Amino acid sequence: MNEVAFFDILRQGLWVSVVMAAPMLGAALIAGLGVGLVQALTSVQEMTLTFVPKIIAMLAVFWVSMSFMSGMLVKYFHAEILPLVVGS
C-alpha cells in the first residue's frame, strides 16, 4: 500500500467518524443552548442542570441513530478495510 491510499483511507475514516458523531454533538449543542437560555432567564446557576439534560439528549439521539451509525460503519469497513485485508 502506498502513502496516497493510506491517507485516503484515513481521511475517509475520519469523515465517517465526524458524520457518526454529528447527531449526538448537535443534540448536546441544542440542549446546552436551551438550558443556558432557561438559566439566563431564571437566574438559576445550578451545575447539574446543564449536565443532566445534555446527557439525556445525547443518549436519546444515540439510541435513535444507532442503526444509522452501525450501518455507516459496516459500509465503510466493507468498502475500504476488508479489501485491504483480503488483498494482503
N, C-alpha and C positions, 0 to 999 in steps of 0.2 A: 504494500500500500504506500502510495506516495503522500507527500505532505498536503497536497491540494485536496485529495479525497478525505484525508483525516480531518482537516479543518472544515471541510464542507459538512461532514457527518457531525462534527462537534457543534457547528453553527446550527444545524437543523435540530439537534438535541436540545440546545439552549432555547431555541424558539418554541419547541414543544413544551418545555418546562414553563416558559413565560405564559403561553396560551393556557396551560393547565392551571396555573396559579392565579390568573386574572380574575375569574369569578369570585374566588374567596377574598382576594385583596379588594376587589370592588365592593363586596358586601361589608368588609371591615371599614372601608372608607365611608360608605353611606351611613352605616351605624354610628361611626365616630362623629360624623358631621351632625347627625340627628341628636345624639346625646349631648354634643357640645352646644348645640343651639338650645336645647332644653336647660342645660346647666347655666348658660348665659342669661336666659330669660328668667330663671327662678333663683339665681344666685346660690345654687346648691353645688358645693365643690367636694363631692364625695368621690374618692378614687375608684371604689368598686363599681360605681355607677357607670364609669366609662369602660371598664374591663369586661364585665359580665355580658352586656348586650353585644359587644364585638365578638366574643367567643361563641355566643349562641347563634348569631347571624352567620359566622364562618362555618360552624358545624352544620347548620341547616343547609347552607349552599353546598357544602361538601357532600352531604347526604344526597341532595337532589342531583348534583352534577357528577356523581361517582361513575356512572356508566359512560358519560362523555369522556371523562378523564381516562378511564380504563381502555376504552376503545381507541382513543388517540394514541396512548402509549403502546398498545398492541400493534396498531397500524405502523407506528414508527419502527418498532422492533422487527416486524415482518418485512418492511420495505428497506431498511437500512442496515440493521445489525445482523440479522440472520444470513443474508447473502455473504457477508464478510466471514462469518463463522463457517459456513458450508464451503466457501471457496478456499479456505486455508488448508 
